[in-house]
Amino acid sequence: MLNSLCFFFPYHEDSGVPVLFYRLANLIAQSIPDIEISVIDYENGAMARNMISLPNLKLIVFNDNAEVSPPAGSILIMQSFVPYYWPKELKMIGDQKIFFWNLHPQNLIPSLLPVPFLRKLPINNFGVYKFVSIFYNKLFQNLTKYLKLLLETDSICFMDKTNLDFTAKYLFSNIEKKEYLPVPASPTEINNLKIFSKEEIHIGWVGRLCDFKSYILVYTINKLSEISSQFNNTQFVYHIVGDGPFLNYIKENIKVCDKVSVVFHGSLPHDKLDYFINDKFDIVTAMGTSALEGAKLGKPTILLDFTFKKIKKDYVFREIYNTVGFDLAHLITNKDYKKGNDSLLNILNNIILNYPESSQKAKEYFTDNHNIESVKNLFVEKTMQTKLVFSMIDSSIMEKGRLLKIYNRIRKLTA
């Protein structure tokens, strides 16, 4: 049995994947000392900065344009990606074992239109995507072949039902084995929870302010302003923790009123986040792992799904404990709309009237499904089961075809 794991995700910012990877690397190294853990990252990268000092945990420094390799005999752990974007710095021997974790619905999905204002059109409209894919026939043959290889060698796991279903749909494939490796979060040691007062309710968002997250955030704040008059003697304060390129868009498009105010806090270090959420928030609105940061603290958590365009219909909100298949966020489609629905109003009313119960349900969902202690064991089990070695991957799949090369040239010119 192999007893060496190597996490690869060179990245400077404390974002979802590196945080997930370093938390698992630290925990596995601590709790299973027989396993050697390596991390490939920049010298001051997000994972490198947060590694703890242990004899079986080491950093392999990544530098742009310099070759780097995982330790011999290790299992290389990576977020899944389209194979023709294989990192040029990463050099592998033929028998190197690999395990992929699909942590975003579009990880394995190609972008088909290079012009900026058209790039997101196929993803937002499956009919358009299906039509444009006709011109990429060879590419899709390669990608479906690649996915089949990963599935047959037990070398890929999907974080939730959304990731699996999206991948199957957009790669025109049938994934029969419905098994998931949910994303975890670390439990908290904080016990003195903020006292809830319905006179002033503090709602919080945690997450990067980028395109696919910002439209739903704006919609949620504006919806809260719209329904706030139905809450007698209650003021709402909406806290936004995060930064990103859509900060100004959010500030310019939110609608506040005398009952709803918005406070922007910028980014916070992850080691401060638990205390901030506990002290400042009564209710959390978030997607992905950020939602778990609220639920683990017993904060009633409302999931927000993502979209690449403004929301013009009536979105249906849901609490985290009502989600299915570990789904912490998915691409919004027509199934997520219902004309005239009162979902946010009803959820907030229920939380206000039954705060202790809503708090307990959120915490139980986290403990039963995403506690890092239990996910860690499943993670080690799944990675050790991989049968994929680097030499199995057809080298032609890792090369950009003529159409893709033209695509990349156009994309660089129009970036």
N, C-alpha and C positions, 0 to 999 in steps of 0.2 A: 504494500500500500504506500502510495506517495505521502510524504509528510512535509511538503513545502508548498506554500501558496505565495503568489506574487501579484500584487494589486498594481494595475497600470492606469493612471489618469493624471498626467501632468497638467496642472492648472493652478493659477495663482489665487483666484478668488475662492472664498468660503461658500461654494454653491452646493446644490443637492448631491451630486455624485461623489465629489471628493469627501464631503462630510460623511456620507454613507460608508464609503470605503475605509476611511481612517478609523471610524468608530468600530467597524467589524475587525479591522486589522489589530487594533489595540486589544479588543476583547478576546479574540481568538488567541493572540499571543499570551495574554494574561492567564486565560482559563485552560488552555491546552498547550503547556510548555513543550510538548514533544513535536509540535508543528513549527517549522521555521517559516517566518513571515517576512516577506520583502515588499517594499513599496517603491515604485518608480515614479519620481516626481522631481520638479525643480527643487533646488537646494532650499529655497524659501517658499515652496509651493504650499497649497492649502493642506495637503496630507502631511507633508514634511513638518510643517509648523506644529501640528497637533499630535504627532507620534509621541508615545511615552517611551521612556528608557527601559528597555528589557533586553536580555541577552539573546533572545530568539526573534527580535524585531529589528530590521535594519533598513536604511534608506539607500537606494541606488539612484544616484543623482542623474537627472535628465537635463540635457542641454539641447537647444535647437540646433539642428543640422549636424549633430554628433551621434554616432551609432551607440545604441544601448541594447542589452540583452537581459532577459530574465535568467535567474540562476538555473544551472543544469539540473534536470530532474524535478523542477517545480511545475505547478499548474498556473498558467497565466490567466488572470481574471481581468476582464475588460467589460466596459459597457458595449453593447452590440452597436454595429455601424455598417453602412454599406461597404463591401470589401474593397472597392476600388479607392477608398480613402484610407487605406492602411497606412499608419504612421511611417513615414520614410525613415525615421531614425531607429525604428524597432526592427532589429535583426534577429532572426529565429533559425534554430536548427530544425531539421526535419521531424524529429520525434518530440518536439516541444508540445506539451499538452495545453489545451486552451479551453476556457469556460467563459461564455458570454451571458450577461444579465441584461435583458431588455427593459430599460428604465424610462423610456419615452415612447409613445405610440409610433412616432415617425423615425425611430432609430434605423430601421431597415428599409425605409421607404425613400425612393429616389425623388429628387426635385426635378421637374420636367421642363419648366419654362424659365429661362435665364434672365429675362427682363424684370427688373425690380417690381414694377406695378402689376405684373402678371404672375409672379412667382408663386403666390399663395392661392391663386385661382383654382388649380386642380385639386389641392387638398381640401378646399372648402366646397368643392362641387365634384362629386364622384363621377358624374356623367362626363364632365370635361376631362377628368383624370383618365377615365377609361378610353376616351377618344384619343387623347394625346399619346397614351401608352402604345397605340398601334404603331407609331413611328419609332418606338424603342423596343421593337420585338426581341432583338437579340439580348438586350439588357435584361428584360424581364425573364427570358429563358434562363439566363445566368443567375439571376437573383432567386428565382424559385428553386433552381437546382441547389443553390447555396443554402437556402432555408431548409430544404429537405435533408441535406447533409448534417446540418446542426441538430435537427430533430432526431435523426436516426442515430446520432452519436451521443445523445443526451448531453449536449454541450451548450444548450441554451435554456434559460428559464425566463418566464415573463413575470413582471412584478404584479400584474393584475389582469382581470378579464378584459379590460379595455385595450391594454397593450396587445394581448393575444388576438382579440377579434379584429382590431385595426390592422395588424400585420397580415392576418389571413385575408382580409378583404382587399387590401391595397396591393398585395402580391398575388392575388387571384389563386390562393392556395387553401387547402383544407388541413387544418391542424386538429387532429383527432384527440391527441393527448392533452387534456385540459388540466394541467398542473401549474401551480403558481409558486413563486418565491416572493412573498410580500416584502416591501421595504420596511425596515424596523426603525425604531427610535429608542433611545436610552431612557429607562424609567427615571423619575425624579426622586430626590430625597426631601423635597419641600413638602411640608405637611400643613403649615399655617396658611390656609387659603384665604384670599381676599374676601372680606365680608360683602355679600351681595346686597345692594340697595336698589329698589325699583324706581327711586326718585331720580337717580342719575346712573344710566347704564353705559358701561364702557365696552364698546365692540372693537375688536382688533383684527388687523390684517398683517400677516407676516409673509414676505415673499419679494422676489425681484420684480421691479416695475418695468417689464418688457411687454412687447406687443400682445402676445397671446394671453397674458394674465391681466392686462390693464383694462380691457374692454369690459370684462365681467366685474372688475372692481368698481369701475365708474358706474355701471348699471346698478350694482348693489347699493352703493351710497345714495344714488338718486332715487332708487326704490324706497330706501329707508326714509328719505326726506318726504317722499310722496305719502307714505302711510303713517308718518310720525304723529300727525294730528289725532289719530285714533287711540293714542296712548295718553290718557289723562295724567297730568302731574308727573310726566316722565321726560327727562332730557337725555339725549343720546350724544355720546362723544365717540367718534370713530378715529381710532389710532392706526396710522399706517407706518409699519416698520419695514424698511427696504428702500432700495435706491435703484436707479436704472434709467435708460434712455426715454422712457415714457412718463417720467415725473411731471414734466410741464404739461403734457397732454392731459394727465389726470387732474392737475390743478385747474386747467382751463375748462374742463368738461363736467366736473362735479357740481351738483346743485345742493347747496346747504340751505337751511332755513333756521328760524329762531329756536327750533327744537333739536336741531342736528348741527354739531360742529365737527370739524376734521382737524386732526393734529398730525403733522408729518415729523417723524423721528429720525429718518435716515436709516442707515444700516447699523446693526449691532453685532458685536462678536458673539459667536455661538455660546461661549461660556457664560455670557450675561443674559441670554435669551430666556431661560427658564424663570429667573427672578423677575425679569421685566414683565413677561406675560402674566405671571402670578400676581404681581403687584398692581398692574395697570388694567388688565382685561377682565371682564365678566364673561364675555362670549367671544369666540374666535371664528373668523371667516377666513378660509384658506383653501389651498389645493396641495396635493402631494404630501411630502413629508412635513411640510409646515403645518398641515392640519393635525398631524400626530403630536406636534409640540404643544398644542392646546389640549387635545384629548387626554394626554397622559397626566396633565395637571388637574383633570376633572373640570375643565372649562367646556361648557356646551359648545359643540363645534359644528358650524354650518359649512358644508362643502361647496366650493365654487368650481365650476368646470371652465375649460378654456376655449377660446375662439380667436380667430385672426381678423375678425371684423366686428363692427359695432352691433350691439344687440338691439333689435328693433321690435322683437316680439316679447311675449310674457313668459319669462324663464321660470322654471319650477325649481325651487330650492329644496334641499334635503339635509337632514342631520347625518352625522358621520355613522351613527349606529344603524342607520337604515340602508347603507350602501351594500352592494352585492359584488362578490368576487374580488374583494380587496380594492375596489375602485375608489381611488381618492381624487380623481379628476379625469375627465374624458373630453374629447372634442364635442362641442355642442352641436347637436343636429335638431331636426324638427321634432324628434321624440322628447326633447327637453323643454318644449314650449307647450303651454296650455293657455288659451285666451282667457283673460279675466281671472286667472287663478290668484288665490290669496295665500300662497304657500309661505312667503316670508312673514306676513302678518300672523298666520296661525302658529308658525314655529316660535316666533318671539313671544306671542301670548302664552304658549305652553311653557316656555322656559321661565318666563316671569312668574307664572302661577305655580310651577313645580320645579324650581331651580335645583334643589338637592337631588331630585330624581334624574333630571336631565344631566346634571354633573356626574352622577354615578354611572349612568348609561354610557356616557362618553369615555369615562375611565375604564369601564369594563370592556368596551370595544377595543381599546388600545391594548389592554392586558391580554385579552384572548387572541388577538390577531397580529399585533405588531411589536410586542415587547422584544427587544433585541436579544435577550437571553434565550428565548425559544427560537427566534428566527436564526440565530447564530448556529444552532445545532443543525437545523435544516439546511442552512447555507453550506456548512462543511460537508454534509452528506451529499448534497447535489454536486458540488464542485469535484468531489472525489470520484463521482460516477462518470465524469466525462470520458469519452473514448476518442475525442477528436485530437488528432495531432496535426501539426502545421502542414506536413507533406500531403495530407488528404485534400487540402484546399487547392483546387485547380488554379494554377497561376494566371490563366486567361481571365478568370473572374475578378482578379485583383488588378487588372489593367483597364484603363479607360478606353472605350471604343472611340471611333472617329466622331460619332455624334456627341458623345460626352465631352470630348476635347473641344469641339466647336462650342458646346454649351458653356464650358468653363471660360473660354476666351471671351465670349459675349458677356458673361457674368462679370468678369474682371473689368471690361470696358464700361459697363453700365453701373458698377457698384458705387 
